[in-house]
C-alpha cells in the first residue's frame, strides 16, 4: 500500500501502513484506547495508558479530563506524543486532548475501524459531544501521523464495518467515480474483507479527503462538501440519543435525505438519484427512520456548521457535482417524513 504526506496549513500529516507487530510509533508518551482496542497496547505501556468505555455516549468532557489527568500524572511536557488507538470516537478525543495539553502537543492516531481509516482520523477535526449535540466543541488539529493496519478490521462486527462504508460511499459520490463504480461491482469482496478490496477503498478515501483538506483545512469552502449527509445524520443521532443509529447509519440516512431534497428541488437527474439509492440498498442500509420531523429540524438548527443563524445543506446534482444551499422548511418536513 502507498504512504502519503499531506500539508494541512501549518500542519503536516504522514499516513503510513504497518503490521500489527509494528503498530506504535517510536515516540509514545501516552496511549488512549477503549475496551475494544486495549488488547493492542503492549504490557509495558499499560501504566501509561487511558482505557475508556466504548461508544459515542462516552465522547464527552469526562473522558477528556481522564486523558489530561493521566498526562499530568505522567508529568508529560509539550514534547509528549499522545497516541490514540481506536475508532472515530477515540481518534477525535485523543487529538482534542492533545490540542489542549500545554496548548498543543504531538498526536499519532492508529485508526482501527473502517470509519476512522477512511474518514475520521484524517484531516484534523477533533472534539466531543456537548449538551447532547454531536461534536459541538472541538478544534482543528491534524495528527502528526496516521498508522493504519488493515488487519484490525477483521475484529469488527458487521454493523461497525458497514458504518465506515457509509463514509466510503460519501467520498465516492463527492470526488471519485472509479470508487463509486468499484462499490457497485465489488460488494462481496468488500463485505468479505478481501484485503485487496479493503486496501483499494482505504487508499481511495485517503486521497479524496487529503486533497480536499489540503485545499481547505478550516472548512471555509470546499471542505464543507465532506458534510454530505452529515447535517441530517447528526440530527438523527442527536434525536435518537446516539443509540438507535451508528454514525455511519446516520450518514447514510442523511445522504438519502439529501438526495430526496435534491429531487424535490428539481436539481438532480433521475439516473444518479436511482444509482445512489441502488448502492445504499446494495449494502443493506436502513433508509427510513421513525422520527419526529420537528425534532430533527430543531436539532439541525443547532448544527455547528451553521453561519449567520442559517443552516445550509450539502446537495448533489450529479456524480462529483456538489453545491451548498438553503432549503425551505416545508421541503425538509417532506423529505424527513
C-alpha positions in Angstrom: 0.0 0.0 0.0 1.1 3.6 -0.5 2.3 6.1 2.1 1.2 9.7 1.9 2.3 13.1 3.2 -0.2 15.9 3.4 0.2 19.6 4.2 -2.8 20.9 6.1 -2.0 24.5 6.6 0.8 24.7 9.2 0.4 21.0 10.0 2.0 18.1 8.2 0.4 14.6 8.4 2.1 11.4 7.4 0.0 8.4 6.6 1.7 5.1 6.7 0.6 1.4 6.7 2.0 -1.0 9.1 1.6 -4.5 10.5 0.2 -5.5 14.0 3.7 -6.1 15.3 4.8 -2.6 14.4 1.8 -0.6 15.4 3.2 2.0 17.8 5.4 4.9 16.8 8.9 5.1 18.3 7.9 8.1 20.5 4.9 7.1 22.6 4.2 9.1 25.8 0.5 8.3 26.5 -1.9 5.8 24.8 -5.6 6.3 24.6 -7.8 3.3 23.7 -11.2 1.9 24.6 -12.1 -1.5 25.9 -12.3 -2.9 22.4 -8.8 -1.9 21.4 -6.9 -2.1 24.6 -5.6 -5.5 23.6 -3.3 -3.7 21.1 -1.4 -2.0 24.0 1.8 -3.7 24.9 2.1 -4.7 28.5 4.9 -2.4 29.2 2.8 0.6 28.1 -0.3 -0.2 30.2 0.7 2.1 33.0 1.0 5.0 30.5 -2.5 4.4 29.1 -6.1 5.5 29.5 -8.7 2.9 28.7 -12.2 4.4 28.1 -15.5 2.7 27.8 -16.5 2.2 24.1 -19.2 4.2 22.4 -20.5 7.6 21.4 -22.1 8.3 24.8 -18.6 8.5 26.3 -17.4 11.1 23.9 -17.6 13.9 26.5 -15.7 16.2 28.8 -15.2 13.5 31.4 -13.2 11.4 29.0 -11.1 14.4 28.0 -10.5 15.1 31.7 -9.3 11.5 32.2 -6.8 11.8 29.3 -5.5 15.2 30.5 -5.3 14.0 34.2 -3.2 11.0 33.1 -0.8 13.3 31.1 -0.3 15.4 34.3 0.2 12.3 36.4 2.9 11.1 33.9 4.5 14.6 34.2 4.4 15.0 30.4 5.7 18.1 28.6 4.9 19.8 25.4 7.1 17.3 23.6 4.8 14.5 24.5 3.1 12.3 21.8 -0.4 11.2 22.5 -1.3 8.0 20.7 -5.0 7.1 20.0 -5.8 3.5 19.1 -9.4 3.0 18.1 -12.3 4.2 16.0 -13.6 7.7 15.3 -14.6 8.4 18.9 -11.1 7.6 20.3 -9.3 9.4 17.4 -11.4 12.5 17.9 -10.9 12.7 21.6 -7.2 11.8 21.6 -6.5 14.6 19.1 -8.7 17.0 21.0 -6.9 16.3 24.3 -3.5 16.7 22.5 -4.6 20.1 21.1 -5.4 21.3 24.6 -2.5 19.9 26.6 0.1 22.6 27.1 -1.6 24.4 24.2 -0.8 21.6 21.8 1.5 18.5 21.7 2.1 15.9 19.1 -0.6 13.3 18.3 -0.4 9.9 16.4 -3.6 8.2 15.5 -4.0 4.5 14.9 -7.4 4.0 13.4 -8.9 0.5 13.8 -12.3 0.9 12.1 -13.4 1.5 8.5 -14.9 4.8 9.6 -11.7 6.1 11.2 -9.3 4.8 8.5 -11.4 6.2 5.6 -12.5 9.4 7.2 -12.4 10.4 10.9 -8.7 10.1 11.7 -7.5 12.2 8.7 -7.9 16.0 8.4 -7.8 17.3 12.0 -11.3 17.6 13.1 -11.4 16.9 16.8 -13.9 17.2 19.5 -16.6 15.9 21.9 -20.3 15.9 22.0 -21.8 18.6 24.3 -25.3 19.2 25.7 -26.4 16.2 23.6 -25.2 17.8 20.4 -22.8 16.0 18.1 -19.2 17.4 18.0 -20.3 20.8 19.3 -17.0 21.5 21.0 -13.7 20.9 19.2 -10.6 22.1 17.4 -8.9 21.7 14.0 -5.7 19.8 15.0 -4.4 17.3 12.4 -2.4 14.4 13.7 1.3 14.3 13.0 1.0 10.7 11.8 -1.7 8.1 11.0 -0.6 4.5 11.2 -3.0 2.1 9.5 -3.1 -1.7 10.0 -5.8 -3.2 7.8 -5.8 -6.4 9.8 -7.6 -4.6 12.7 -10.7 -4.5 10.5 -11.1 -8.3 10.9 -12.2 -7.9 14.5 -15.1 -5.6 13.7 -18.8 -6.6 13.9 -20.5 -6.3 10.5 -22.6 -3.3 11.6 -19.5 -1.4 12.7 -17.7 -2.3 9.5 -20.7 -1.0 7.4 -20.8 2.2 9.5 -17.5 3.1 7.9 -18.5 2.0 4.4 -21.0 4.9 4.6 -18.1 7.3 4.5 -16.6 5.4 1.6 -19.9 5.9 -0.4 -19.8 9.6 0.5 -16.2 10.0 -0.7 -17.0 8.3 -3.9 -20.1 10.5 -4.5 -18.1 13.6 -3.9 -14.9 13.0 -5.8 -14.1 9.5 -7.2 -16.3 8.0 -9.8 -14.0 5.0 -10.1 -14.6 4.3 -6.4 -18.3 4.6 -6.9 -18.2 2.0 -9.7 -16.0 -0.2 -7.5 -18.5 -0.2 -4.7 -21.2 -1.3 -7.2 -19.2 -4.1 -8.6 -17.3 -5.5 -5.6 -19.8 -5.7 -2.8 -19.0 -9.3 -1.9 -15.2 -8.7 -1.8 -15.7 -5.7 0.3 -18.1 -7.3 2.8 -15.9 -10.4 2.7 -13.0 -8.2 3.9 -10.8 -9.2 1.0 -7.5 -7.4 1.6 -7.2 -6.1 -2.0 -10.6 -4.5 -1.8 -10.0 -3.0 1.7 -6.7 -1.5 0.5 -8.4 -0.1 -2.6 -11.2 1.7 -0.7 -8.9 3.0 2.1 -6.4 4.4 -0.3 -9.1 6.0 -2.4 -10.7 7.7 0.5 -7.4 8.9 1.9 -6.6 10.5 -1.4 -10.1 12.1 -1.7 -10.1 13.6 1.8 -6.4 14.5 1.8 -6.8 16.6 -1.3 -9.9 18.4 -0.1 -8.5 19.2 3.4 -5.2 20.4 1.9 -7.2 22.9 -0.1 -9.4 24.0 2.9 -8.3 22.9 6.4 -10.7 25.2 8.3 -13.8 24.4 6.2 -14.3 27.8 4.7 -15.2 26.4 1.3 -14.8 23.0 -0.4 -14.2 21.1 2.8 -17.9 21.6 3.7 -18.7 19.2 0.9 -17.4 16.4 3.2 -20.5 17.1 5.3 -22.7 15.4 2.6 -25.4 13.6 4.6 -24.0 14.8 8.0 -26.3 17.6 8.8 -29.3 15.3 8.5 -27.3 12.4 10.0 -26.0 14.2 13.1 -29.5 15.5 13.9 -30.8 11.9 13.7 -28.1 10.7 16.1 -28.9 13.6 18.5 -32.7 12.9 18.4 -32.3 9.2 18.9 -29.8 9.6 21.8 -26.8 8.2 19.9 -28.3 4.7 20.4 -30.5 3.6 17.6 -28.3 4.6 14.7 -24.5 4.4 14.4 -22.7 7.4 12.9 -22.5 5.7 9.5 -26.1 4.7 9.6 -27.0 8.3 10.3 -24.8 9.5 7.5 -26.4 7.1 5.0 -29.9 8.1 6.1 -28.7 11.7 5.7 -27.4 11.1 2.2 -30.8 9.7 1.4 -32.5 12.8 2.7 -30.1 15.0 0.8 -30.8 13.1 -2.4 -34.6 13.4 -1.7 -34.1 17.1 -1.2 -32.2 17.5 -4.5 -35.1 15.7 -6.2 -37.7 17.9 -4.6 -35.7 21.0 -5.7 -35.5 19.5 -9.2 -31.7 19.7 -9.4 -30.7 16.1 -9.6 -31.1 13.8 -12.6 -33.1 10.7 -12.1 -30.4 8.3 -13.2 -28.0 9.5 -10.5 -30.7 9.6 -7.9 -31.6 5.9 -8.6 -27.9 5.0 -8.7 -27.2 6.3 -5.2 -30.2 4.5 -3.7 -29.2 1.4 -5.5 -25.8 1.4 -3.8 -27.4 2.2 -0.4 -29.7 -0.8 -0.8 -26.9 -3.0 -2.2 -25.1 -2.7 1.2 -28.3 -3.2 3.2 -28.6 0.1 4.9 -31.8 1.4 6.5 -33.3 4.3 4.6 -36.2 5.1 6.9 -36.3 6.3 10.4 -39.4 6.7 12.7 -38.6 10.1 14.0 -40.4 13.4 14.6 -39.5 15.8 11.8 -39.8 18.8 14.0 -37.2 17.4 16.5 -34.9 16.7 13.6 -35.3 20.2 12.2 -34.7 21.8 15.6 -31.6 19.7 16.1 -30.3 20.8 12.7 -30.8 24.4 13.7 -28.1 23.8 16.4 -25.7 22.3 13.8 -22.2 23.6 14.4 -21.8 24.3 10.7 -24.5 27.0 10.5 -23.4 30.5 9.7 -25.4 33.7 10.5 -28.0 31.5 12.1 -28.7 29.8 8.8 -28.2 26.1 8.2 -27.1 25.2 4.7 -27.2 21.8 3.2 -24.8 19.9 1.0 -26.6 18.6 -2.0 -25.7 17.0 -5.3 -26.9 17.3 -8.9 -24.8 14.6 -10.4 -21.7 12.4 -9.5 -18.9 14.7 -8.2 -21.2 17.8 -8.7 -21.9 19.3 -5.3 -23.4 22.5 -4.1 -24.3 24.2 -0.8 -27.7 25.9 -0.4 -30.5 26.8 2.0 -33.6 24.5 1.9 -37.2 25.7 2.6 -38.5 24.2 5.8 -41.6 22.7 4.1 -39.2 20.6 1.9 -37.3 19.5 4.9 -40.5 18.2 6.5 -41.4 16.4 3.3 -38.1 14.6 2.9 -37.8 13.7 6.6 -41.3 12.3 6.7 
